[in-house]
């Protein structure tokens, strides 16, 4: 699965760059100031949807100081790229479990359930790039919890 993730990232890189900076064959630039996307003035937390600025990506800036906290089990109909900016996280992407730390980049393929949480110590900050012009998410029952219940 790591090779699959690496290959999908390579393939999508050109598409991502095109979506980010080219529209209708014309190069454009958009500047978003912190007030445009941030929900906190000191912490990297907030989001923006690409459809509001004419691009095919949506970005979520996630941050938590609470160990064990993070997005619950969910799925998107598009790929998602996770960049761990600060701290350590435990990711579950499908049946793959990965401990990631500052500087690591992971890919959550389209239609594959995933979640992550802060391993600590300290703050976890991620930049989550959704390869869609809008945030589409279906929350799911926690697969790990379901497996534990079946094995009882």
N, C-alpha and C positions, 0 to 999 in steps of 0.2 A: 504493500500500500504506500510506503514512503516514495517509491519510484513513480507511482501513479500521480501522487500529489505534486512531485517535482516536475513531471512532464506536463501536467495540466497548467501549472504556474507558467512554464516557459511558453506554452501555446497561447495562453491568455494575455501575456505581457503586452504584445503589440496591440491587441484588441483593447485592453484597458487604457493604454496610452492614447490610442486614437479616440476612444470614447471621452477621455478626460479633456482633450485639448482641441479636437477637430469637430466641427459641426457643419454639415452641408458642404464639405470641401473647404471651408474657410477656417483658418486658425483664429481662435478667440481666447481671451483670458478673462477670468472672473476672480475677483478678490473677495473672500469672505472674512470679515473682521470677527473677532471673538464674540462680540455682541450678537452676531448673526447666527451663531451655532451653539455657543456655550450656555449651559444651565447653571454654571457656578463661575465666579470671577477669579478663583485661585486654583481650582482643580480642573484637570482635563476631563470634563464630563459634558456630553451634549451630542448633537447630531445634525446632519443636514441631508435632505433628499435631493438627488441629482435632478429630478424633474423640475425643481424650483429654480435651478440655475442652468438648465439645458444640457445636462450630461447624463450618461448612462450608469453612474455609480452613486451609491448612498454610503455615507460614512457615519459610524457611531464611535464616539469616544467614551470608553467605559473606565470607571475608576471606583475602587472600594478599598477601604482600610480594614474591613472586616474579613478575618480569615474564615474560609469556608463559603463565602458569599460569591455569587456570580449568576449569570444567566442560566435559567432552568433548561431542561431538555426541550429542544425545539427543532424545527426544520424550515428551510427556505427553498423555493423553486429555482434558485440560482446559486452559483458559487459564492463563498465568502472567504476572504483572506483576513487572518488574524495576525496582528503585529503586537508582540508583547513589548511595550515601551518601558515598563518599570515593574520590578517584582518577579514573582514566580506564580505560575498557574498550572492547574491540572486540567487538561482537556480530554474529553471523550468525544471522538468523532467516529460515528458508527460504532464498530466494535474495537477500534484502536484507542488506546489510552496513552497519553503523552504528557510528561512533565516538561513544561516550557519555562524559559527564563528570559530576562531582558535581552532583546535583540533577536529572539527567535521569531520566525514567520511560519504560520501553518495555513493549510487550505482545508476548508470544509466544503466538499463537493456538493453540488445541487442535489436536493432530495435525500441527503444523508443526515439523520438526526445528530445533533451535537449539543454540547454544553461545556462550561468551564467554571472553575472557581479559584479563588485566591488561596494559595498555599502558605503565604506569609514567609518570613515575618515582614510586616510593613505593608505598604500600599501596592496594589496591583493596578496598572494602567495598560489598557489595550486600545489599539485603533483597529476597528473592525470594518473592513471594506466590503460592502455588499455590491455584487456586480449586477445591479438593477437600478433603475431610475427612482425606485420607491422601495420602502421597507415593507416586505411581505413576510410574515412569520406565522407559523402554526405551532402553538405550544402543545407539548405532548406529555403524557404520563411518563415519569422517570423510568426508563428501561431497566436500569440497575435495580431499582426498587421492585419492579415487576419480577425480575429474575430471582431475587431473594425470596419473594413471597412464594413463588412456584417451588422453590427448593426446600421449603419448610415442611 
